[in-house]
């Protein structure tokens, strides 16, 4: 596919789910602005990286991420590294009820898709026609939600043997790596999802990785802050919100402790270094 593909779905009578369109978006700047929509959307990231900003929270997304936006939510998508995604927009309470059944809600709308979903979406979009697009898109929605049932979620309660190839601490780190920009991320929230005692998880994490969970998350956030500064973002307040800090002053304090200089000084030093590198050699 060389360009965007957008297929609109005609209105059909006798259905409680109405699919509006099925899109392969290769120009993500289209959603790089705040918007509030009256319909829901299921998004599957094809490649690249970005950040989903929604209702004041920030979630890193990359190839394989799948997330649901709800009606009347304010959100926008920040793109990096050639971000591309597909999405289906729809209205109808039945599909939202199914989403709730598999654990997708306005506080937990992001998952990692199974590898088979992406080729399935591409094939479905390519093979759809004006005569069957409504059935195809609704089938894709149902099939995708079926792959996001709680037992397939990394932190679904249940038998730990389902995750025998990765330790409890490893599962925590994987989740932190994917959700460190979420301002609500805490070890207590993970403990609730995993049905473990928070102290037990804290001990597991510290024993396996040699540092505390909070320290690890802060290191991820500071690393991301440095990347944003190096890419040209100069507002420490904006950076704080992008990487998961609710309080810009606290972010500045943590950054200074970790990096040995304030965010403002770090940005100023980067600017001087760039100016020096751009000076022509005579």
PyMOL commands that set and color helices and strands:
alter all, ss='L'
color gray80, all
select helices_A, chain A and resi 28-31+93-101+115-127+133-146+150-152+160-163+168-179+187-194+198-209+213-230+236-242+248-259+263-278
alter helices_A, ss='H'
color red, helices_A
select strands_A, chain A and resi 5-8+18-25+35-36+40-54+57-62+65-69+74-91+110-112
alter strands_A, ss='S'
color yellow, strands_A
deselect
rebuild
show_as cartoon
